[in-house]
Amino acid sequence: MKSRRIILTVLLVVIFLSGSVCGMEFIYKDHQYSFQSLRAISATYGGAADVGECLKTIYRIKEGDDEGWYREWLKTATEREKRGDEFLSKGQKVSAGEEYLRASNYYRTAEFFLHGNPDDPRILSTWRKSKDTFLKAAKLFGKPVIKPVEIPYEGKTLPGYLCLADNTGKKRPLIIIHTGFDGTMEELYYQNANAALKRGYNCLLFEGPGQGQVVRERGLKFRHDWEKVVTPVVDFALKRKEVDPKKIILMGISFGGYLAPRAVAFEKRIRACIANGGVYNFSRVNKETEKYLETEEGRKGLDKEIYGRMKKDPSLRWAMNNGMFTFGAKSPSEWMNMTLAYTLKDVVDRIKCPMLVVDSEKEKDLPGESKKLYDALKSPKTFMMFTEEEGAEEHCQMGASATSNARILGWLDELLR
C-alpha cells in the first residue's frame, strides 16, 4: 500500500514537471524536445537562428536522444562559427557577426540536455563556446553598443552586458533583465534586449547564482532571497551616466517571474517590475509529497520512483537533472525540498511598485502561477494574457517574440509616459 502511495505521489510530481497543459507539439511529442526546438528557432526574431538550418538539425535528432541532441546541435553551431571565421577573414564583418550570433544560440541549445552529470566537461566547454561566439558577434555590431561588465557581488562579481541604444551617453530608462531556471544572458539579448534597444531603452543583462556562467564557471547555486542579488546590480546601474535613476525597471523571465517580484519586495529603487511569466510559488511539492520528504525512507522511495521514470520521460529527466545542477542538490528529493523556500507568500505584501504579470494561455511549466501572483498583489498591477489565437500561447510566448515584445514594451512605454 505504501509503495502504491509513493507511485501516486510521483505521478503527481511528473504531471507538474513534465508539462500538464496540452500546447503546441512542434515536431516532437515530448514537451521539452518540442519546446526547445521551438526555442531555438524562435531566436530567428533576434537574428540568432535561421529556420532552414534549425529544421535540418532537428530532423537528424531522435526524440529523447539527449546525446544525439548535443551532437547534432554542436555540429550546426561549429559549422556556423567556421563560416563566420571565413567571412571575417575576408573583411565581411556584417556576415561574420550574423554567423557568430547564430552559432551562440546553437551552442547554447547543444548544451541544454547535458546536466545529468554535473562533472561532464562538455557543459563548460560548450557553454563557453556560446559566450565566446556571442562576444565575437557583439564586437562587430557597431550599434547597439554591448559592453561586457562585472558587477560587484558579495566579494565576487556577477557577469553582465550593458547594452546601450547609442554611444551618446544620454540618460535613458534602464531595463535590468535576468533569466530564470535554464537561460543565459546571451539569449536575453536576441530574445528581449534587442527589441527594447530599438525602442530607446538601455538594458543591463546579468546572471545571478544558479544561472549561466555563474553556476557553470563560478559554482554559485540558486538562492531564494533574490533581493540580495538584485540590490548590488541596482547599485552598479546607478553609477552609470547613461542611466536615468528614476526609470529603472526589472524584468524576470520564466523562473525569473518568481525571482524578480521577490527582489522588488525589498529593493525599492526599482520603478516597475515585469514578471514573464509570474510565479507565486515555484515549488511543485504538494502536501502528499511533503510527507515523504520528512523521512529518509520516504525520500529514498521518492528518489527510486523518480529515477525510474526519468529513464522513460525526457522532460522529467531534464527538469530533475537541471534542478539538481542549478540548486546543488544530490537527489531529486533533496532538490524538491530546496524548492519549498521559493514562494512569495510571506513577502508579496511588501511589493509596492507597479507590476506587469504576464501569462500564456497554454503555459505548461507553471500553469496558474501568474494568476495567483496577480491576485495576491496589492500594488498597482496589470495582468497580460497571451493567447493561442495570437500564436503566443507557449511558455514565455516562445515562437511569438515580436508579439510579446510589442505588447510588453508597449505597456512600459505607457507607464513611463
N, C-alpha and C positions, 0 to 999 in steps of 0.2 A: 504493500500500500504506500509506504514511504517513497519507494522508488518511483511509483506512478505519479506521486505528487511532485517530485523533483522534475520529472519529464514534463508535466503540465506547466510547471513554473518556467522551465527552459523554453517551452514553446511560446509562452507569452513574451519572453525576452527576445526570442528570434523574430517574432512579429514586429516588435518595435525596431530592432536593429537591422532588419533586412528590408524594411520598407513596407508599410502596412496599407498604403493607399495606391490604387491602380493608377498609374500615369502613363506617360509615353514609353512605348517599347521601341527603342532606337537600335535596330539591328539585332541586339541580344534580348533575351527574355529576363536574364538576371538583372536586378536593379542596378547594381554598381557597374557592371560591364556596360549596360545601356547608358547610364548617366555619365560615366567617364568618357565614353565615346562622344556623346553629345557635348560634353565639356570641352574636349579637345577641339572639336570642330567649331564650337561657339566662339573660340578665340579669333575666328576669321574677322569678326566685327572690329577688333582692335589691331588687325594686321598680323596676328601671331599664328595663323593657320591658313591653309588652302584646302578647299573641300576635297578636291580630287586626290591629293596626296594623303589626306586623312583616311578617306574611304579605302584607298589602295592598301593602307596599313591595316585597317580594321578587318578587312576581308581575309587577311592572312592569319588571323588570330582565332583560335577555337575558344568558345565560351568556357570560362572557368580555368583556363590555362594561364596562370599567373606568370610562369616563366616565358611562355610564348608572347604574352603581352609585353614584357620587358624587352625581349629580343627584337621584336618587330618595330616597336616604337623607337628603340635605340638605333636601329638601322636607319629609319627615316630621319631621325634627328642628326645622325652623323652625316648622312647624305646632304642635308641642308647646310650644315656647318661647312662642309668641304666646298659646296657650291659658293657659299659666302666668301670663303677664303679666295676662291678663283676670281670672283668679281672684284674683291678688294685689291688683288694683285694687279688688276687692270685699271685701277683707279675709279671703278664704278661703285661709288660709295653708297648711293641710294639702294641699289640692288643688293649689295652686300649686307646692309643694315636690315633689309626685309628678310633675307635668308636667315640671318642670325636670330632675329626675333622669333621666327617660326621654329628654329632649332631649339630655342629656350623652352618654348611650350612643349615640344615633343620630348625633350629630355625630362621635363617635369612629369609628363604623362608616363614615360617609361618607368620611372622610379616608383610609381604610385602603389603597386601591389607587393612591394618587397619587404614590408615591415614585420613579417612573421619571424625573422631572425634579426634582431636589432644590431647584431655584430656583422651583418653582411656588408663587406666593404663597398659593394655597388651602391648602397644607399648614399654614402657620402660622395663617391666619385661621380655618380650620375647627377645628383643634386648640384654639385659644383659645376658640372658642365652647363646645367641650366642657368646658373647665375653668371658664369663667365660669358656665355654667348649673349645673354641679355646686356651685360656691360659693354660688350663689343658693339652691339646694336646701338646702345644709348650714346656712345661716343660719335656715332655717325648721324644722329638725328638732326643736330643743329637746333631746331625748335621742335617741341618744347625742350627746356633745359632740365636735365636729370643729373642730380648731384648725389653720389653715394655719401652717406653720413653715418657717424657713430654717435649714439645718444647715451649720455652717462646714465648708469643704472646700477645702484647698489654696489659700487666699487668696480663695476664692469661696464660694458656697453651693450646696447642693442643696435642691430643694423637697421638702416633705413635708406630711403631715397627721397630727397627733397625735389619735387617736380614743380617747376615754375612755368607759368604761362608765357613768360618772356624774360629777357635779361635786363629789364629796365630798373629793377629794384623797387618798383611801385608796390605799395601796400595793397594786398588783396585778401579777401576771405580765404581761410585755410581749411581744407578738409583733411583731417587726420583719418587715415583708413588702415584698419588691420583686418586680417583674415580670421579664420576660425580653426576648425579641427584638423584640416589637412591641406590648406592652401599655402602659397608662397607670396611674398611681396612683389616678385616679378610678375606673377599672374595678375595681381591687383592693378598693375599699370595698364595692361591692354584690356582688361575687363571693366575697369572703373575709372581710373585716374585720367586716361586719355580723353574720355568724354567730358570730365569736369574741366580739364585744361582748356578744351575748345570753348567752354562757356565762361572763361575768365577766372576760374578758381585756381589757386595754388593747392598742391596736395603734398602731404607728408605721409609716405607709406612706411610702415615699420613692422617688424616681427618681434613678438614677445616670447616668454618661456612657453615651450611646447610647440613652437611654430618654426617652420623653415630652417634657416641657418642656426637659430638659437638652440633648437633641440638636437639637430644633426651634428653640428660642429662644436657647440659650446656646452651641450649636455644639460641644459636647463629645461625642466618639465613644467607642464601647466600648473598654474596656481589659481585658486578661485577668487582671491581678493585682487581683481584686475586693476583696481584703482592704484595699487602700488606700482603698476606697470605704466599706466597712462599719465599719472602725475609727472614723472620725470620727462615724458615726451612733451607734455604741455610746457614745462619749464624750458625745455630746449627750443620749442617753437617760438616762445615769447622773446627769445634773444635774437631772432631773425628779423632783419629790417623789412623783409618782404611780407611780413605777417601783420594783418590788422588784428590787434589783440582783443577787440570786441566781437570778432566774427570768426571764432574757432569752432569748427563742427567736428564731431566724432562719428565715424561710420564703422559699424562692425558687420562683417559678412559671415553668414552661416552660423556656426557656433559663436562667432563674434557677436551675434544677436543676444547672447547672454552676457558676454564679456563687456561690451560697450555700455549697456544700461547699468551693469554693476559699477563700472567706473564713474559714470556721471552721478550716481547716488552719493558719491563722496567728493568728486572733483568738480568744483562749482565755477571754474573759469571757462567752461565749455558752453557755447551759446545754444547749441541744439545737438540732438543725437538721432542717428538713423540706425535702426536695427533691421537688417535684411538677412533672414527673417528673424522675427522676435522669438526669444526663448525665455520663458518664465522659469522652467525647471528642466535642466539638461539631463538629469538622471532618469534612466528608464527603469529604475528599481521600483517595483510595487511592494505592497505590504507582504504579499506571499513570498516574494523573493528575499526581502529583507530578513525574514525569519531564518532562512538558510545561511545568510551571511553572518549570522551571530554565532554559529558553532563551527568547529573545524570539520566535523562530519558533514555538515550541510554544505560548507564551501567545497569540500572535495567532491561531493555528489554533483553540485552545480558544474564544477570545472570538467568533470568527466563527461557529463552530458553535452556541455557546450563544445568541448574539443571534438567530440564525436560528430556533432552536427556541422562544425566548421569545415570538416573534410568534404562535405557534400554541398555546402551553401557558400558560394564565393562572397556574397555580400556580408554574411555574418562573419566569415573568416577575416575579411578586410576590416570590418568595424572593430572586432575584438583585437586584432593584431595592431591596428593603428592606435586604439585606445591604450593598450599596454605600452606601446612605443612612446607615445607623447606624454603619458602620465607617469611613466616609470613603474608600472605595475608588473608583478611576476606571474600573474594568473588572471583569467577573466573575472573571477570573483573578487580579487583584490581591486581590479580596476572599477568594477561595478560599485564597490564600497566607497572608493575615492570620489565617484561622481555625486554622491549624496550631498556634498558641500556646495554643489553648483546649482543653487536655487536663489531666486530673488525675493523669496517670501518675506524675509525679515528686513530687507533694505529698500524695497520698491517704493515705500512711502517717502524715502529721502530724495527721490528724483524730483527735481523742480523745473528743469529746462524743458522746452518743447521737444516732444518725441514723435518721430515718424516710425511707426511699426508696420513693417512690410510682410505680406503673406502671399503664398502661391496656392492656387486652387487645388492642385494635386501634390501638395507638399508631402513627401514620403518619409523624410528623415525625422522630422519632429512635428508631426501633424497636430494642429490645435494649439501649439505653444504661443504663436503670435497673438491669437485672440485672448489667451489667458494673461499675457503680459499687458496687452492693451486695456483689458477690463480692470486690471489691478492698479494701473497708473492713476495718480491724482493730479499730475502735471498737465499742462496743455498738450494735447495729443491728437494724432491723426492716424487712422488705420487705412492702409492702402493694399487692396487685394488685386493680384494679377490673375487673369482667367485663362481657361482653355481656349476661349473664343479669340483671345489676343495671340494665342500661341505662346503664352508666357506662364504656363501653369506649373512648370517644374521648379524644384528647389532653387532658390535664388534667381529665378527666371532664366535658368540656363537655356541657351538657344534663342533667347529674345533680348539680347543685351541692349539693342537700340531702343526698344520699347521701355525696358526697365530704366535705363539711364535717363531717358527723356522725362519720364514721369517723376522719378525721384528727384532729379536735379531741378525740375520744374517746381516741385514743392519747396525746395530750398531757395530758389530764386524768389518765390513769393514771400517766404518767411523773412528773408533778409531785406527785401524791398520795403 
